[in-house]
Amino acid sequence: MMFKKIAVSACIITGGMLAALPASAQLAGKNVIAIHGFQPGNLMSGEQTDQQVSQNGENYWADFWLQHADARIDWDSNNRIEDKTAERIYDKITELSRAGFCNDGCVLVTHSTGDLVARYMLENQTHWLEAQGLQPLNILAAIDFAGAGGGTELADVAIQAANNDAWYMWPMKEASEAFLGFELQPQNMGVLHNLQPSVARSMATSVSYVPRLRMVGAGSEYGGVTKPFITGSDDSVVPLHSACGAADNGSYDSCLPDLAMNGKVESNPAPSSFYPSHYPLVMAEGAGHGATISNATGNVMTASTSNYSAGGLTMNLTLEQREELAWWQLWGEGDKYTTIKNAKSQSMSAVVYNSF
């Protein structure tokens, strides 16, 4: 793919911010590259300058991951991934490769649409960089929070609502406006085009062997008005079929067939197969879309395993089992639960970060 190069000021800004980050900003001794998700405010305010893109990226991660990231791939939600966002990815990974930033291995941390941006980068980085005589980034693994790599039905809803003023569209308009924070205009849908499930699932489809570790929530945001328009259980923005990394966009209530999102050991509608190298690990029924990367606490969390190794990294979680009798039960067996010990007092991001 040929690119019209963007201004070098973006690289200067991000490079300066990289130098300003604390030396301890790593995960398990490996440099972290953060890739943020969709920012609806970009669509409302129009095309962003390089400085705005960088500042928006910094603000996005402010709650937790900013202090733990050594670099970021920032992008403008006004742009489709395969267009100007691809140029930004190209410029940033060129900068990182020349600096030898990932020579000892890097970890991607993504949120929401950042999952799809990362997939596009992983598919293209080898031929982009080798064409310049540079080494591809040595990405050991990606930690995907609320990953939207499979798209979300809310993108379909927003696009339909913006292009149809019929009275019967008002529930869809209410849902899309709750999600976006403003009334969308049809002339600029930006990355929402990429987030339609049919489109997202057709992008960057070549097999990548970089482990994609999935961290998933199913909480409620926006007063719950978005949930009726999303397939299966969801975090109020991204459906489980996407966040879990499922190979198809079915209706699911958990990433795992024998473990509910709240840790209850029971049968659930769950994916029968996943995208290659996608592994659902941590789930929290009460965590909404934004809560997966914020400092929000109070959520019971469960995990598919207590120990997981990928790309030379090892994740260790302490799981505990308990049995609960219903209020009306005086004897017999209660419901069994498997949960992460002491997770309720931490945010999901803290639980994940501290587990490596």
N, C-alpha and C positions, 0 to 999 in steps of 0.2 A: 504494500500500500504506500502510495506517495503522499507526503504531507506538505502543506503550506506551513512553514515554520511560524510559531508564535513568538512574541517578543521575549528576549532573553531576560527581561526584568523579572519574570515569574521565577526563573531558576535562581536569580540573585536573591530574591526575597526568601524563597524556601531554603536556600543554602544558608543564609544568615540565621534563619530560625533554627536550622539543624545545629549550627554551631552553638546556639544559645541554650540548647536543652541540656539538662544535667547529665553528668557522666553515668549516673546510675540508671538512666532511662533505657533499660533492657529487660528482656524476659529470658530467664534461665541463661544469662550471659550472651544472648543473641540480640542483634539489633532488630528493632520493631519498626515496621512501616504500616502506618494507619491509613485506611481508605474509608472516608465517610460515606454517608448515604444521601438520599434525596433531600434537598432543602427547598420546600415549597416557596419560601420567601424570595428565592432567586427569580421565580417566574413572575411574582408580583412586581418586583423592582426592575426586571429586565436584565439584559446582558451585563455580566459582571466584569469589572476590570481585573487585571491580574492581582492587584493589591487586595481587592475585595474578595476574590476567590481564596487567597491565602488567609485573610482574616476570618472568613466564614469557616474555613477548615479548622483553624485554631479554636474558634468558639464552639464548634460542633463537639469537640472532644474534651472540653474544659472540665467536666465533672470528674472524670477518672483517668482516661487514657492519655491525655495530653502530657502528663508528667512521666508516662511510661513509654512514650513513642520517641524514637530517634529520628524519624523522618515521616513525611506524609505525602500522599498523592491527593492533591486537592483538585476539585473540578466544579464546573458550573452546571447547575441543573437545567439551565436554559438550553444546553447542548445535548444532542444525542451522543451515545457512547461511541459509536463508530465514526463520528465526525470530529468536532473540536476537542471533545474529551480524549479521544485517541491521541491527538496531538500533544495534549498535556501529559498524558501517560508516557508517551514517547520521549518527550523532553526530560521528564523527571527520572525515568529509569536510565536514560543515557547519562545523566549527571551522576547518578548513584553508581553505575557500572564503572565510569571513569575514576571515581573516587575509591573503588574497591570496597564499597560499603558492605556488600554481602559476601565478601570472600570467605568469611568464617561462618556464613549462613545467616539468613534473616527469617523473621516470622512476620507474616501479614496479620493484621487485626482489622477486620471489616465490620461494618454495620449496615444492615438493610441493603440498599442498592449497591453499596460498596462491594458486596459479594459478587454481583454481576460484573462490575468494573474490574475486579480482581481476576475473574474468569477470562475476561477479554484480554487483560494484560498477560496472563499466563499462557494463553494460546499464541500470542503474537510476539512476545518478548525475544524469543530465540532468533527469529529471522530479522527482526528489527535491529537488534544489537550486533549480531554476527555480520550483518551487511555493513556495519561501521567498523568491523574489526574488533569489536568489544565482546567481553564475556557476558552471557546471560546472568541475571541475578540468581544467586543460589538460594532459592526459597525453600526452606525446610518444611514449613507447614503454614496453614492459614487458620486463624481462629475467627469464625464467622458468627457474629451475634445477629439474631433475627434476620438471617440471610434472605434476600429477595431475588436470588438467582433464578428461581422458577417463576418470578413475576407475582403480581397481586391483582386480583379482580377489581380492586379499587381504581387501578389505572384505566380499565375498561369503563368503569362507572363514570370517572371524571371526564373522559373523552366523549362519551355519549351525552352526558349532561351538558357539557359545554357547547355541543353542536345541535342540541334539540331543545327548543323553548316550549314544547308542549306541556300542558298543565300536569299530565300524568307523570312527568319526569321529576316532579318536586321531591319525592323521597330520595332519588339518586342525587339531585342537586344538594339536598340537605347533607347527605353523607359525604359527598365530595368536598363541600365547603367546610364541613367539620374537620376533615382530614387535612385540607390545604390551608384553611384559615382565611380564605377569601374566595370570591366568585371567579372561577377560571374563565379566561377568554379563549376562543378556539384558535386564534392566530398563533399562540405560543404554548405548545404542550411540552416542549423540551424532552426530557428523559422519560416522561410518562409514556411516550410511544414505546420505549424499550421495556417498560415495566408491564406491559400487557402480557399475560401468561403465554399466549401463542407466539409473541415476538421474543420474549426473554428466553423461552425454551428452544428457540431456533438459533440463538446467538452462541458463538464460541463453543461449538458442540464436540470438538476434538477431545480425545481422552487426555486428561492431565493426571500425572501421578503424584502431584503435590497433595498431601492429606488436607482435607477441608474438615475441620473440627467444628461441629455445629452446636451452638448454644441457643436454646429456644425458650420463648415465653408464650403464654396464652392468656395474658391479663386483659383488662378492659381500659380503654382510653376513649376520649371524645364522647363520653356519656353513652357509649355502646352503640351509637347510631350507625357506625360503619359495619358492624358485625353481620347484619343480615345479608350483606352483599358479597361476603367473602366465603369461599368454599371451605367447608369443614371448620375446625377450631382454628383460632388465630390470635394474634396479639393486638388486634384492632387495626392493623395495617397489613401485615404479612400472614398469609395462610400457612398452616403447618406443612402442607405439601411442598412449599418453597423453603421454609426455615429448616425443616428436617433434611432437605436435600433429596426428596423423593424423585424417582425417575418419571413419575407421572403426576398430573395435578388432580388427584383424587380427593375425596372428602375424608379427612382423618382427625382423630381426637388425641392422638399421641404419636410420637416418632417410633414407639416400640409396641409390639402386639401384646406384651404381657406386663407392661408397666405404664400406669397413668401419669399424666403430667404432674400430679401432686404426690407421686410416689406410691400410690396404692397398687398392690400387686393384683392385677385383674386383666381380663381380656379387653382389648381396645381395637377399634378400627385404626390400622396403622399401615404405612407403606410396606409393600412386599419386596421392593427393590429401591436402590438409591443410585444417584449419579455415581460414576466411578470415583473412588477415593473420598466419598462423602460419609462422615461418621457422626451421627447424633450422639452427643455426650451428656450435656447438662440440660435439664428441663425444669421450668418453674411455672406452674399453673397461673400464679398471680402476677407475673411480670408482664407488663404491657410493653409495647414496642420500644419506647424510649427508655424504659426502666432497665433494659438489658445492659445498657452502657452508662447509666447514671449511677449516682450514689444511693439510690433507693434501696431500702432494706425491708425486712419483714416478710419476705417470700420464702415459703418452704420449697426446697429444691431437691431434685433427685438426679441420678446419673445412671447411664447404661452400664458403667463399670467403675471400679474404684481405682484401677490403674490402667493407663493407656500410654503407649509409646508410639511416636511418629516422627520421622525425620531426625532421629537422634535426640528428640525431646521426650521427656517423661512427665506425665500428669498423674498426680496422686491425690485421691480424695478419700476421706474417711466416711464410709457409709455405715448407717446404723439401721437395724430392723426393729420394728415395734409392732404390737398387736393392739387393736382398739375394739372394744365391745361397743355395740350400739347402746343407746341410753336405756333401751327396754330389755337388753339382755342381762340375765343374771348368771348364766353359765354358758359353756360351749366355746367354740372358736370365734374370735373376732376377725375383723379385716386386717390384713397384713400390709405394712408399709415399709418401703426402703427409701431413706432420705439421707441427704448429706448432713453430717453432724455440724451443728452450730451455724449452718448456712443462713438461718433466719436473721441473724445479727449482722450479716454482711450483705453487700450488694452482689449481684451476679458477677459483675466484672471483677470484684475483689476476690470472690471465691475462685474464679478461673485463674486469675493472675497468681494468686498465692499457691495454687495447686501445682505449678510448674517448678 
